[in-house]
Amino acid sequence: QLHAALIQSAMDEIQNQLNPGDVLLSSQPVKVEVLSEEYDPPEPQPADQINLTLQLECGVLVANAQDLETLAEQTLNVNMPEAFIPVEGSLTFSNQTDPEETGNSDYQWQLRAERDIQAVIDPTDAINLVIGLKSEQARTRLKESFPLSDVPVIELSPSWWNYLPILPFRVN
């Protein structure tokens, strides 16, 4: 009973010491080593009561959150469309299933990773598309030419003027 209670206590302590995002791969330790085992009174003396002092060392397998993040980033990078870059700090991942041992200390589980990406748009290309156009035509052309999530905003100065400048250096 003491052995089982110590293992449960160790597992609870390990759970509390995990960093956010770390994944405990099994619910039981993969290694339990008895460091010391002392009986009071020592064997083989008769007694009404016996005390046992037991010290165990438990080893568990943990998938580090940083390693999982690196794996998720590399997997998402392989599938990222050309001319896109990841939005910094948008990566999130979560476990979809619990880890299961597949043999030889290998574990398998499903991990869902998501992040936002944004198109890399060359400002010179955008400017060359819209010089000299009416603001509505420029919006339409930008929306059709680039992978934008929203309608582009065009601000003209003076505000009553409907055409974009003809000179590229006048367009920002």
Secondary structure, 3 states (H helix, E strand, C coil): CHHHHHHHHHHHHHHHHCCCCCEECCCCCCEEEEEEEEEECCCCCCCCCCEEEEEEEEECCEECHHHHHHHHHHHHHHCCCCCEEECCCCCEEEECCCCEEEECCEEECCEEEECCEEECCCHHHHHHHHCCCEHHHHHHHHHHHCCCCCCCCCCCCCCCCCECCCCHHHCC
